């Protein structure tokens, strides 16, 4: 006896009926699916469904939407780091849920993923502007990971995000401050509260989060060294100014270019109270502003704009292998 049947529903749609074992009462467990295309396409899908049913990998029917599954995953996942989970949630809320969140997860198709990519590239940014291919790729990877877990949990039979690739990202050459621009940066920041921070960064190439986590005990003036053993990160759901320690193997030394650079480093550590080994500077408004990574970037963008260039030493100057010459 045949375990499945196919009947036409529309001009290019077909309804599949097949048996998936028996229920508790000993009756056949009938299931249905709709396929768009030719009858041959419907026959292939019926064969696939029967094979999955025999292998025990056929997901149970679910009306859960993409939004519901994303929220359940991010709320309960214990493998993601807090910062990664925060970024994933941001991408989900801004780039995924507003556009395909209402779709039933099990009915999501590769074409819909491709259309989603095109829509994001055209007007996926806040305010309706275009979104960069890199950001679209980040959002795609979040969706891909969620669907991958759904397949592992047998909520889905396949990961449609594996079929559609994200947009190609055109790699741009890393912009680095020139030897002539470095003195301009120093001059423009003279008397600015970011002066010491930028000088240390130009001489060490520290990441922004590492720079903001420096403490007085990290400085060795005799050796002109800064010990980098932690990074500072701010979480939207956790307003805490404590440093997040890096893994032991991540500790490293940032060597200065000489006594003058060591003095600059000492000035930065000594002059900014938020870099000492004391408790978090919750009572210092200026310190709170500088401690927040995003604020330090925004603060630097203003004098940089007046200098007629847009290089960001906390992000781009790290391309240099040696401390900045002329600083």
Phi and psi restraints in degrees (value plus and minus 20) as a CYANA .aco file:
   2 UNK   PHI     -86.6   -46.6
   2 UNK   PSI     120.0   160.0
   3 UNK   PHI    -114.2   -74.2
   3 UNK   PSI     -22.4    17.6
   4 UNK   PHI    -172.8  -132.8
   4 UNK   PSI     140.5   180.5
   5 UNK   PHI    -165.9  -125.9
   5 UNK   PSI     139.5   179.5
   6 UNK   PHI    -151.5  -111.5
   6 UNK   PSI     114.0   154.0
   7 UNK   PHI    -158.9  -118.9
   7 UNK   PSI     128.1   168.1
   8 UNK   PHI     -92.3   -52.3
   8 UNK   PSI     118.8   158.8
   9 UNK   PHI    -130.7   -90.7
   9 UNK   PSI     -57.5   -17.5
  10 UNK   PHI    -164.8  -124.8
  10 UNK   PSI    -186.2  -146.2
  11 UNK   PHI     -82.4   -42.4
  11 UNK   PSI     -59.1   -19.1
  12 UNK   PHI    -153.1  -113.1
  12 UNK   PSI      15.6    55.6
  13 UNK   PHI    -154.5  -114.5
  13 UNK   PSI     126.8   166.8
  14 UNK   PHI    -156.2  -116.2
  14 UNK   PSI     123.4   163.4
  15 UNK   PHI    -124.7   -84.7
  15 UNK   PSI     108.6   148.6
  16 UNK   PHI    -124.2   -84.2
  16 UNK   PSI     113.5   153.5
  17 UNK   PHI    -142.7  -102.7
  17 UNK   PSI     111.4   151.4
  18 UNK   PHI    -167.9  -127.9
  18 UNK   PSI     140.2   180.2
  19 UNK   PHI    -116.3   -76.3
  19 UNK   PSI     111.1   151.1
  20 UNK   PHI    -138.0   -98.0
  20 UNK   PSI      52.6    92.6
  21 UNK   PHI      52.8    92.8
  21 UNK   PSI    -176.6  -136.6
  22 UNK   PHI    -146.3  -106.3
  22 UNK   PSI     134.7   174.7
  23 UNK   PHI    -109.7   -69.7
  23 UNK   PSI    -193.7  -153.7
  24 UNK   PHI     -82.8   -42.8
  24 UNK   PSI     -45.4    -5.4
  25 UNK   PHI    -107.2   -67.2
  25 UNK   PSI     -18.3    21.7
  26 UNK   PHI      64.4   104.4
  26 UNK   PSI     -10.6    29.4
  27 UNK   PHI    -116.1   -76.1
  27 UNK   PSI     135.9   175.9
  28 UNK   PHI     -82.9   -42.9
  28 UNK   PSI     118.6   158.6
  29 UNK   PHI    -114.5   -74.5
  29 UNK   PSI      74.6   114.6
  30 UNK   PHI    -102.8   -62.8
  30 UNK   PSI     119.5   159.5
  31 UNK   PHI    -153.1  -113.1
  31 UNK   PSI     136.0   176.0
  32 UNK   PHI    -148.0  -108.0
  32 UNK   PSI     135.1   175.1
  33 UNK   PHI    -172.6  -132.6
  33 UNK   PSI     130.4   170.4
  34 UNK   PHI    -132.9   -92.9
  34 UNK   PSI     115.2   155.2
  35 UNK   PHI    -145.4  -105.4
  35 UNK   PSI     113.8   153.8
  36 UNK   PHI    -120.9   -80.9
  36 UNK   PSI     116.8   156.8
  37 UNK   PHI     115.6   155.6
  37 UNK   PSI    -165.5  -125.5
  38 UNK   PHI    -112.9   -72.9
  38 UNK   PSI     150.3   190.3
  39 UNK   PHI     -83.6   -43.6
  39 UNK   PSI     -52.2   -12.2
  40 UNK   PHI     -83.9   -43.9
  40 UNK   PSI     -57.9   -17.9
  41 UNK   PHI     -83.1   -43.1
  41 UNK   PSI     -60.8   -20.8
  42 UNK   PHI     -85.6   -45.6
  42 UNK   PSI     -57.9   -17.9
  43 UNK   PHI     -85.5   -45.5
  43 UNK   PSI     -60.5   -20.5
  44 UNK   PHI     -83.2   -43.2
  44 UNK   PSI     -61.1   -21.1
  45 UNK   PHI     -87.5   -47.5
  45 UNK   PSI     -59.0   -19.0
  46 UNK   PHI     -81.9   -41.9
  46 UNK   PSI     -63.3   -23.3
  47 UNK   PHI     -82.0   -42.0
  47 UNK   PSI     -61.5   -21.5
  48 UNK   PHI     -85.2   -45.2
  48 UNK   PSI     -63.0   -23.0
  49 UNK   PHI     -84.7   -44.7
  49 UNK   PSI     -61.5   -21.5
  50 UNK   PHI     -85.2   -45.2
  50 UNK   PSI     -59.5   -19.5
  51 UNK   PHI     -84.8   -44.8
  51 UNK   PSI     -61.3   -21.3
  52 UNK   PHI     -86.1   -46.1
  52 UNK   PSI     -57.8   -17.8
  53 UNK   PHI     -84.8   -44.8
  53 UNK   PSI     -61.0   -21.0
  54 UNK   PHI     -86.9   -46.9
  54 UNK   PSI     -52.9   -12.9
  55 UNK   PHI    -103.9   -63.9
  55 UNK   PSI     -28.4    11.6
  56 UNK   PHI      57.1    97.1
  56 UNK   PSI      -0.3    39.7
  57 UNK   PHI    -129.8   -89.8
  57 UNK   PSI     -11.9    28.1
  58 UNK   PHI     -99.6   -59.6
  58 UNK   PSI      99.0   139.0
  59 UNK   PHI     -84.1   -44.1
  59 UNK   PSI     128.6   168.6
  60 UNK   PHI     -91.2   -51.2
  60 UNK   PSI     123.5   163.5
  61 UNK   PHI     -77.9   -37.9
  61 UNK   PSI     117.6   157.6
  62 UNK   PHI    -165.1  -125.1
  62 UNK   PSI     122.5   162.5
  63 UNK   PHI    -121.0   -81.0
  63 UNK   PSI      -8.7    31.3
  64 UNK   PHI     -81.6   -41.6
  64 UNK   PSI     116.7   156.7
  65 UNK   PHI    -108.4   -68.4
  65 UNK   PSI     149.5   189.5
  66 UNK   PHI     -79.2   -39.2
  66 UNK   PSI     -61.0   -21.0
  67 UNK   PHI     -80.5   -40.5
  67 UNK   PSI     -68.2   -28.2
  68 UNK   PHI     -82.1   -42.1
  68 UNK   PSI     -61.4   -21.4
  69 UNK   PHI     -90.4   -50.4
  69 UNK   PSI     -60.9   -20.9
  70 UNK   PHI     -80.4   -40.4
  70 UNK   PSI     -65.4   -25.4
  71 UNK   PHI     -83.1   -43.1
  71 UNK   PSI     -63.8   -23.8
  72 UNK   PHI     -83.0   -43.0
  72 UNK   PSI     -61.1   -21.1
  73 UNK   PHI     -84.9   -44.9
  73 UNK   PSI     -71.6   -31.6
  74 UNK   PHI     -89.7   -49.7
  74 UNK   PSI     -49.8    -9.8
  75 UNK   PHI     -93.0   -53.0
  75 UNK   PSI     -45.9    -5.9
  76 UNK   PHI    -135.4   -95.4
  76 UNK   PSI     -28.5    11.5
  77 UNK   PHI     -87.1   -47.1
  77 UNK   PSI     114.7   154.7
  78 UNK   PHI    -134.1   -94.1
  78 UNK   PSI     -19.2    20.8
  79 UNK   PHI    -113.8   -73.8
  79 UNK   PSI     -43.3    -3.3
  80 UNK   PHI     -99.9   -59.9
  80 UNK   PSI     123.4   163.4
  81 UNK   PHI     -90.9   -50.9
  81 UNK   PSI     137.5   177.5
  82 UNK   PHI     -76.1   -36.1
  82 UNK   PSI     -62.0   -22.0
  83 UNK   PHI     -88.2   -48.2
  83 UNK   PSI     -60.6   -20.6
  84 UNK   PHI     -84.6   -44.6
  84 UNK   PSI     -63.2   -23.2
  85 UNK   PHI     -83.1   -43.1
  85 UNK   PSI     -58.9   -18.9
  86 UNK   PHI     -83.1   -43.1
  86 UNK   PSI     -63.8   -23.8
  87 UNK   PHI     -86.8   -46.8
  87 UNK   PSI     -62.0   -22.0
  88 UNK   PHI     -80.5   -40.5
  88 UNK   PSI     -61.9   -21.9
  89 UNK   PHI     -85.9   -45.9
  89 UNK   PSI     -59.0   -19.0
  90 UNK   PHI     -81.7   -41.7
  90 UNK   PSI     -65.9   -25.9
  91 UNK   PHI     -85.2   -45.2
  91 UNK   PSI     -59.1   -19.1
  92 UNK   PHI     -83.7   -43.7
  92 UNK   PSI     -65.8   -25.8
  93 UNK   PHI     -91.9   -51.9
  93 UNK   PSI     -52.8   -12.8
  94 UNK   PHI    -116.0   -76.0
  94 UNK   PSI     -55.0   -15.0
  95 UNK   PHI    -132.6   -92.6
  95 UNK   PSI     -39.9     0.1
  96 UNK   PHI    -125.6   -85.6
  96 UNK   PSI     -79.2   -39.2
  97 UNK   PHI     -79.6   -39.6
  97 UNK   PSI     -62.8   -22.8
  98 UNK   PHI     -82.7   -42.7
  98 UNK   PSI     -39.3     0.7
  99 UNK   PHI    -130.7   -90.7
  99 UNK   PSI     -61.2   -21.2
 100 UNK   PHI    -147.7  -107.7
 100 UNK   PSI      -7.0    33.0
 101 UNK   PHI     -85.3   -45.3
 101 UNK   PSI     -49.9    -9.9
 102 UNK   PHI    -101.2   -61.2
 102 UNK   PSI     -30.2     9.8
 103 UNK   PHI     -91.2   -51.2
 103 UNK   PSI     123.8   163.8
 104 UNK   PHI     -87.9   -47.9
 104 UNK   PSI     108.7   148.7
 105 UNK   PHI     -74.5   -34.5
 105 UNK   PSI     -66.1   -26.1
 106 UNK   PHI     -91.8   -51.8
 106 UNK   PSI     -31.0     9.0
 107 UNK   PHI    -124.6   -84.6
 107 UNK   PSI     -16.4    23.6
 108 UNK   PHI     -87.3   -47.3
 108 UNK   PSI     109.3   149.3
 109 UNK   PHI    -132.9   -92.9
 109 UNK   PSI     136.7   176.7
 110 UNK   PHI     -75.9   -35.9
 110 UNK   PSI     -59.0   -19.0
 111 UNK   PHI     -82.1   -42.1
 111 UNK   PSI     -57.6   -17.6
 112 UNK   PHI     -87.1   -47.1
 112 UNK   PSI     -54.2   -14.2
 113 UNK   PHI     -86.1   -46.1
 113 UNK   PSI     -63.0   -23.0
 114 UNK   PHI     -83.5   -43.5
 114 UNK   PSI     -61.5   -21.5
 115 UNK   PHI     -84.1   -44.1
 115 UNK   PSI     -56.2   -16.2
 116 UNK   PHI     -82.7   -42.7
 116 UNK   PSI     -63.4   -23.4
 117 UNK   PHI     -76.3   -36.3
 117 UNK   PSI     -68.7   -28.7
 118 UNK   PHI     -83.1   -43.1
 118 UNK   PSI     -60.3   -20.3
 119 UNK   PHI     -84.7   -44.7
 119 UNK   PSI     -62.1   -22.1
 120 UNK   PHI     -83.2   -43.2
 120 UNK   PSI     -61.4   -21.4
 121 UNK   PHI     -84.8   -44.8
 121 UNK   PSI     -49.9    -9.9
 122 UNK   PHI    -105.5   -65.5
 122 UNK   PSI     -69.6   -29.6
 123 UNK   PHI    -171.9  -131.9
 123 UNK   PSI      22.9    62.9
 124 UNK   PHI    -110.2   -70.2
 124 UNK   PSI     -26.8    13.2
 125 UNK   PHI    -101.7   -61.7
 125 UNK   PSI     145.2   185.2
 126 UNK   PHI     -81.8   -41.8
 126 UNK   PSI     114.7   154.7
 127 UNK   PHI      67.8   107.8
 127 UNK   PSI     -19.8    20.2
 128 UNK   PHI      69.1   109.1
 128 UNK   PSI     -12.0    28.0
 129 UNK   PHI    -100.2   -60.2
 129 UNK   PSI     152.7   192.7
 130 UNK   PHI     -92.3   -52.3
 130 UNK   PSI     127.8   167.8
 131 UNK   PHI    -126.6   -86.6
 131 UNK   PSI     123.2   163.2
 132 UNK   PHI     -89.7   -49.7
 132 UNK   PSI     133.5   173.5
 133 UNK   PHI     -81.5   -41.5
 133 UNK   PSI     -52.2   -12.2
 134 UNK   PHI     -85.1   -45.1
 134 UNK   PSI     -65.0   -25.0
 135 UNK   PHI     -87.0   -47.0
 135 UNK   PSI     -58.5   -18.5
 136 UNK   PHI     -80.6   -40.6
 136 UNK   PSI     -59.6   -19.6
 137 UNK   PHI     -83.6   -43.6
 137 UNK   PSI     -59.0   -19.0
 138 UNK   PHI     -82.6   -42.6
 138 UNK   PSI     -64.3   -24.3
 139 UNK   PHI     -84.7   -44.7
 139 UNK   PSI     -59.3   -19.3
 140 UNK   PHI     -80.8   -40.8
 140 UNK   PSI     -60.8   -20.8
 141 UNK   PHI     -86.6   -46.6
 141 UNK   PSI     -53.5   -13.5
 142 UNK   PHI     -85.6   -45.6
 142 UNK   PSI     -66.2   -26.2
 143 UNK   PHI     -82.5   -42.5
 143 UNK   PSI     -62.7   -22.7
 144 UNK   PHI     -79.6   -39.6
 144 UNK   PSI     -63.5   -23.5
 145 UNK   PHI     -85.6   -45.6
 145 UNK   PSI     -60.4   -20.4
 146 UNK   PHI     -83.5   -43.5
 146 UNK   PSI     -64.2   -24.2
 147 UNK   PHI     -89.1   -49.1
 147 UNK   PSI     -52.4   -12.4
 148 UNK   PHI     -82.4   -42.4
 148 UNK   PSI     -62.2   -22.2
 149 UNK   PHI     -87.8   -47.8
 149 UNK   PSI     -57.1   -17.1
 150 UNK   PHI     -82.7   -42.7
 150 UNK   PSI     -57.0   -17.0
 151 UNK   PHI     -87.7   -47.7
 151 UNK   PSI     -63.0   -23.0
 152 UNK   PHI     -80.8   -40.8
 152 UNK   PSI     -55.5   -15.5
 153 UNK   PHI    -107.7   -67.7
 153 UNK   PSI     -14.9    25.1
 154 UNK   PHI      40.6    80.6
 154 UNK   PSI      11.2    51.2
 155 UNK   PHI    -104.0   -64.0
 155 UNK   PSI     -51.2   -11.2
 156 UNK   PHI    -142.7  -102.7
 156 UNK   PSI     133.6   173.6
 157 UNK   PHI    -108.2   -68.2
 157 UNK   PSI     -44.9    -4.9
 158 UNK   PHI    -172.4  -132.4
 158 UNK   PSI     142.0   182.0
 159 UNK   PHI    -122.4   -82.4
 159 UNK   PSI      82.8   122.8
 160 UNK   PHI     -89.2   -49.2
 160 UNK   PSI     -40.0     0.0
 161 UNK   PHI     -93.5   -53.5
 161 UNK   PSI     -33.0     7.0
 162 UNK   PHI    -101.0   -61.0
 162 UNK   PSI     -39.6     0.4
 163 UNK   PHI    -103.7   -63.7
 163 UNK   PSI     -59.4   -19.4
 164 UNK   PHI    -120.1   -80.1
 164 UNK   PSI     100.6   140.6
 165 UNK   PHI    -103.7   -63.7
 165 UNK   PSI     130.8   170.8
 166 UNK   PHI     -91.2   -51.2
 166 UNK   PSI     145.1   185.1
 167 UNK   PHI     -79.3   -39.3
 167 UNK   PSI     128.3   168.3
 168 UNK   PHI     -91.7   -51.7
 168 UNK   PSI     114.0   154.0
 169 UNK   PHI    -117.3   -77.3
 169 UNK   PSI     106.9   146.9
 170 UNK   PHI    -103.9   -63.9
 170 UNK   PSI      95.0   135.0
 171 UNK   PHI     -91.8   -51.8
 171 UNK   PSI     112.4   152.4
 172 UNK   PHI    -126.5   -86.5
 172 UNK   PSI     127.6   167.6
 173 UNK   PHI     -85.7   -45.7
 173 UNK   PSI     115.2   155.2
 174 UNK   PHI     -86.4   -46.4
 174 UNK   PSI     107.9   147.9
 175 UNK   PHI    -105.8   -65.8
 175 UNK   PSI     110.8   150.8
 176 UNK   PHI    -146.4  -106.4
 176 UNK   PSI     122.1   162.1
 177 UNK   PHI     -80.2   -40.2
 177 UNK   PSI     115.7   155.7
 178 UNK   PHI    -100.7   -60.7
 178 UNK   PSI     147.7   187.7
 179 UNK   PHI     -80.8   -40.8
 179 UNK   PSI     -52.6   -12.6
 180 UNK   PHI     -96.5   -56.5
 180 UNK   PSI     -48.3    -8.3
 181 UNK   PHI     -98.9   -58.9
 181 UNK   PSI     -46.7    -6.7
 182 UNK   PHI     -79.4   -39.4
 182 UNK   PSI     -69.3   -29.3
 183 UNK   PHI     -81.3   -41.3
 183 UNK   PSI     -50.2   -10.2
 184 UNK   PHI     -84.5   -44.5
 184 UNK   PSI     -62.1   -22.1
 185 UNK   PHI     -80.3   -40.3
 185 UNK   PSI     -68.0   -28.0
 186 UNK   PHI     -80.4   -40.4
 186 UNK   PSI     -63.2   -23.2
 187 UNK   PHI     -85.7   -45.7
 187 UNK   PSI     -64.0   -24.0
 188 UNK   PHI     -86.6   -46.6
 188 UNK   PSI     -47.6    -7.6
 189 UNK   PHI    -113.1   -73.1
 189 UNK   PSI     -18.8    21.2
 190 UNK   PHI     -77.6   -37.6
 190 UNK   PSI     105.0   145.0
 191 UNK   PHI      64.1   104.1
 191 UNK   PSI     -27.5    12.5
 192 UNK   PHI    -102.4   -62.4
 192 UNK   PSI     129.5   169.5
 193 UNK   PHI     -91.4   -51.4
 193 UNK   PSI     -28.2    11.8
 194 UNK   PHI    -115.3   -75.3
 194 UNK   PSI     -20.4    19.6
 195 UNK   PHI     -74.7   -34.7
 195 UNK   PSI     -74.2   -34.2
 196 UNK   PHI     -82.8   -42.8
 196 UNK   PSI     -59.2   -19.2
 197 UNK   PHI     -83.0   -43.0
 197 UNK   PSI     -65.7   -25.7
 198 UNK   PHI     -87.3   -47.3
 198 UNK   PSI     -59.5   -19.5
 199 UNK   PHI     -81.7   -41.7
 199 UNK   PSI     -63.9   -23.9
 200 UNK   PHI     -82.2   -42.2
 200 UNK   PSI     -62.6   -22.6
 201 UNK   PHI     -85.9   -45.9
 201 UNK   PSI     -60.4   -20.4
 202 UNK   PHI     -83.9   -43.9
 202 UNK   PSI     -48.4    -8.4
 203 UNK   PHI    -112.3   -72.3
 203 UNK   PSI     -34.7     5.3
 204 UNK   PHI    -140.1  -100.1
 204 UNK   PSI     -45.8    -5.8
 205 UNK   PHI      51.7    91.7
 205 UNK   PSI       5.6    45.6
 206 UNK   PHI     -87.3   -47.3
 206 UNK   PSI     129.6   169.6
 207 UNK   PHI     -88.0   -48.0
 207 UNK   PSI     136.6   176.6
 208 UNK   PHI     -78.2   -38.2
 208 UNK   PSI     -64.8   -24.8
 209 UNK   PHI     -86.8   -46.8
 209 UNK   PSI     -51.8   -11.8
 210 UNK   PHI     -91.1   -51.1
 210 UNK   PSI     -61.4   -21.4
 211 UNK   PHI     -81.3   -41.3
 211 UNK   PSI     -61.7   -21.7
 212 UNK   PHI     -97.3   -57.3
 212 UNK   PSI     -26.9    13.1
 213 UNK   PHI    -123.8   -83.8
 213 UNK   PSI     -16.6    23.4
 214 UNK   PHI     -83.7   -43.7
 214 UNK   PSI     125.7   165.7
 215 UNK   PHI    -149.8  -109.8
 215 UNK   PSI     144.4   184.4
 216 UNK   PHI     -78.7   -38.7
 216 UNK   PSI     -55.1   -15.1
 217 UNK   PHI     -90.5   -50.5
 217 UNK   PSI     -30.6     9.4
 218 UNK   PHI    -103.5   -63.5
 218 UNK   PSI     -27.2    12.8
 219 UNK   PHI    -121.4   -81.4
 219 UNK   PSI     111.1   151.1
 220 UNK   PHI    -141.3  -101.3
 220 UNK   PSI      79.1   119.1
 221 UNK   PHI     -88.6   -48.6
 221 UNK   PSI     -52.6   -12.6
 222 UNK   PHI     -83.7   -43.7
 222 UNK   PSI     -58.9   -18.9
 223 UNK   PHI    -115.9   -75.9
 223 UNK   PSI     -22.8    17.2
 224 UNK   PHI      35.0    75.0
 224 UNK   PSI      31.4    71.4
 225 UNK   PHI    -149.3  -109.3
 225 UNK   PSI     129.8   169.8
 226 UNK   PHI    -139.4   -99.4
 226 UNK   PSI     106.3   146.3
 227 UNK   PHI    -106.5   -66.5
 227 UNK   PSI      98.2   138.2
 228 UNK   PHI    -120.7   -80.7
 228 UNK   PSI      86.3   126.3
 229 UNK   PHI    -150.4  -110.4
 229 UNK   PSI     -16.1    23.9
 230 UNK   PHI    -176.5  -136.5
 230 UNK   PSI     146.7   186.7
 231 UNK   PHI    -154.8  -114.8
 231 UNK   PSI     135.6   175.6
 232 UNK   PHI    -130.6   -90.6
 232 UNK   PSI     105.2   145.2
 233 UNK   PHI    -154.1  -114.1
 233 UNK   PSI     123.0   163.0
 234 UNK   PHI    -131.6   -91.6
 234 UNK   PSI     109.6   149.6
 235 UNK   PHI    -127.3   -87.3
 235 UNK   PSI     120.1   160.1
 236 UNK   PHI     -82.4   -42.4
 236 UNK   PSI     -52.3   -12.3
 237 UNK   PHI    -115.6   -75.6
 237 UNK   PSI     -17.8    22.2
 238 UNK   PHI    -164.2  -124.2
 238 UNK   PSI      71.4   111.4
 239 UNK   PHI    -101.2   -61.2
 239 UNK   PSI      60.5   100.5
 240 UNK   PHI    -154.9  -114.9
 240 UNK   PSI     113.9   153.9
 241 UNK   PHI    -117.1   -77.1
 241 UNK   PSI     -11.9    28.1
 242 UNK   PHI     -90.1   -50.1
 242 UNK   PSI     130.8   170.8
 243 UNK   PHI     -98.5   -58.5
 243 UNK   PSI     124.5   164.5
 244 UNK   PHI    -114.2   -74.2
 244 UNK   PSI      94.5   134.5
 245 UNK   PHI     -89.6   -49.6
 245 UNK   PSI     118.0   158.0
 246 UNK   PHI     -97.7   -57.7
 246 UNK   PSI     144.1   184.1
 247 UNK   PHI     -84.1   -44.1
 247 UNK   PSI     130.2   170.2
 248 UNK   PHI     -72.0   -32.0
 248 UNK   PSI     -58.9   -18.9
 249 UNK   PHI     -91.0   -51.0
 249 UNK   PSI     -32.2     7.8
 250 UNK   PHI    -105.7   -65.7
 250 UNK   PSI     -28.9    11.1
 251 UNK   PHI     -86.9   -46.9
 251 UNK   PSI     122.8   162.8
 252 UNK   PHI    -176.8  -136.8
 252 UNK   PSI     149.0   189.0
 253 UNK   PHI    -126.0   -86.0
 253 UNK   PSI     121.0   161.0
 254 UNK   PHI    -133.4   -93.4
 254 UNK   PSI      90.7   130.7
 255 UNK   PHI    -107.8   -67.8
 255 UNK   PSI     115.7   155.7
 256 UNK   PHI    -100.7   -60.7
 256 UNK   PSI     149.4   189.4
 257 UNK   PHI    -108.9   -68.9
 257 UNK   PSI     -24.9    15.1
 258 UNK   PHI     141.8   181.8
 258 UNK   PSI    -195.2  -155.2
 259 UNK   PHI     -76.5   -36.5
 259 UNK   PSI     -60.5   -20.5
 260 UNK   PHI     -81.6   -41.6
 260 UNK   PSI     -62.5   -22.5
 261 UNK   PHI     -86.3   -46.3
 261 UNK   PSI     -55.3   -15.3
 262 UNK   PHI     -84.0   -44.0
 262 UNK   PSI     -57.8   -17.8
 263 UNK   PHI     -85.9   -45.9
 263 UNK   PSI     -59.1   -19.1
 264 UNK   PHI     -82.4   -42.4
 264 UNK   PSI     -63.2   -23.2
 265 UNK   PHI     -82.0   -42.0
 265 UNK   PSI     -61.0   -21.0
 266 UNK   PHI     -83.6   -43.6
 266 UNK   PSI     -60.3   -20.3
 267 UNK   PHI     -82.5   -42.5
 267 UNK   PSI     -60.5   -20.5
 268 UNK   PHI     -84.1   -44.1
 268 UNK   PSI     -64.5   -24.5
 269 UNK   PHI     -91.1   -51.1
 269 UNK   PSI     -60.2   -20.2
 270 UNK   PHI     -94.7   -54.7
 270 UNK   PSI     -56.2   -16.2
 271 UNK   PHI    -101.7   -61.7
 271 UNK   PSI     -42.2    -2.2
 272 UNK   PHI    -127.9   -87.9
 272 UNK   PSI      90.4   130.4
 273 UNK   PHI     -80.8   -40.8
 273 UNK   PSI     -43.9    -3.9
 274 UNK   PHI     -92.1   -52.1
 274 UNK   PSI     -27.0    13.0
 275 UNK   PHI    -119.8   -79.8
 275 UNK   PSI     -19.6    20.4
 276 UNK   PHI     -99.1   -59.1
 276 UNK   PSI     157.1   197.1
 277 UNK   PHI    -105.2   -65.2
 277 UNK   PSI     -14.3    25.7
 278 UNK   PHI     -94.8   -54.8
 278 UNK   PSI    -198.6  -158.6
 279 UNK   PHI     -87.1   -47.1
 279 UNK   PSI     147.9   187.9
 280 UNK   PHI     -78.8   -38.8
 280 UNK   PSI     119.6   159.6
 281 UNK   PHI    -101.4   -61.4
 281 UNK   PSI      42.4    82.4
 282 UNK   PHI     -87.3   -47.3
 282 UNK   PSI     -39.5     0.5
 283 UNK   PHI    -118.7   -78.7
 283 UNK   PSI     -12.8    27.2
 284 UNK   PHI    -133.3   -93.3
 284 UNK   PSI      82.4   122.4
 285 UNK   PHI     -78.1   -38.1
 285 UNK   PSI     -62.3   -22.3
 286 UNK   PHI     -84.1   -44.1
 286 UNK   PSI     -61.7   -21.7
 287 UNK   PHI     -84.3   -44.3
 287 UNK   PSI     -60.6   -20.6
 288 UNK   PHI     -81.6   -41.6
 288 UNK   PSI     -59.2   -19.2
 289 UNK   PHI     -84.4   -44.4
 289 UNK   PSI     -63.7   -23.7
 290 UNK   PHI     -93.4   -53.4
 290 UNK   PSI     -51.5   -11.5
 291 UNK   PHI     -88.9   -48.9
 291 UNK   PSI     -48.8    -8.8
 292 UNK   PHI     -95.2   -55.2
 292 UNK   PSI      98.8   138.8
 293 UNK   PHI     -72.9   -32.9
 293 UNK   PSI     -64.5   -24.5
 294 UNK   PHI     -83.3   -43.3
 294 UNK   PSI     -55.9   -15.9
 295 UNK   PHI     -85.2   -45.2
 295 UNK   PSI     -59.8   -19.8
 296 UNK   PHI     -83.2   -43.2
 296 UNK   PSI     -56.7   -16.7
 297 UNK   PHI     -87.4   -47.4
 297 UNK   PSI     -64.4   -24.4
 298 UNK   PHI     -86.4   -46.4
 298 UNK   PSI     -58.3   -18.3
 299 UNK   PHI     -82.4   -42.4
 299 UNK   PSI     -58.6   -18.6
 300 UNK   PHI     -92.1   -52.1
 300 UNK   PSI     -49.5    -9.5
 301 UNK   PHI     -84.2   -44.2
 301 UNK   PSI     -47.8    -7.8
 302 UNK   PHI     -89.5   -49.5
 302 UNK   PSI     -76.4   -36.4
 303 UNK   PHI     -85.4   -45.4
 303 UNK   PSI     -49.2    -9.2
 304 UNK   PHI     -85.4   -45.4
 304 UNK   PSI     -57.7   -17.7
 305 UNK   PHI     -84.5   -44.5
 305 UNK   PSI     -57.1   -17.1
 306 UNK   PHI     -91.7   -51.7
 306 UNK   PSI     -34.3     5.7
 307 UNK   PHI    -110.5   -70.5
 307 UNK   PSI     -16.7    23.3
 308 UNK   PHI      50.2    90.2
 308 UNK   PSI       2.7    42.7
 309 UNK   PHI    -168.3  -128.3
 309 UNK   PSI     145.1   185.1
 310 UNK   PHI    -140.7  -100.7
 310 UNK   PSI      -7.3    32.7
 311 UNK   PHI     -84.3   -44.3
 311 UNK   PSI     121.1   161.1
 312 UNK   PHI    -133.4   -93.4
 312 UNK   PSI      84.6   124.6
 313 UNK   PHI     -80.2   -40.2
 313 UNK   PSI     -48.7    -8.7
 314 UNK   PHI     -93.8   -53.8
 314 UNK   PSI     -33.5     6.5
 315 UNK   PHI    -138.7   -98.7
 315 UNK   PSI     -53.4   -13.4
 316 UNK   PHI    -127.8   -87.8
 316 UNK   PSI     -48.8    -8.8
 317 UNK   PHI     -89.3   -49.3
 317 UNK   PSI     -31.8     8.2
 318 UNK   PHI     -86.9   -46.9
 318 UNK   PSI     -28.5    11.5
 319 UNK   PHI     -88.1   -48.1
 319 UNK   PSI     -37.3     2.7
 320 UNK   PHI    -102.5   -62.5
 320 UNK   PSI     119.3   159.3
 321 UNK   PHI    -104.3   -64.3
 321 UNK   PSI     -45.5    -5.5
 322 UNK   PHI    -135.6   -95.6
 322 UNK   PSI     139.6   179.6
 323 UNK   PHI     -77.3   -37.3
 323 UNK   PSI     131.5   171.5
 324 UNK   PHI     -83.8   -43.8
 324 UNK   PSI     104.3   144.3
 325 UNK   PHI     -92.6   -52.6
 325 UNK   PSI     115.4   155.4
 326 UNK   PHI      71.8   111.8
 326 UNK   PSI     -24.7    15.3
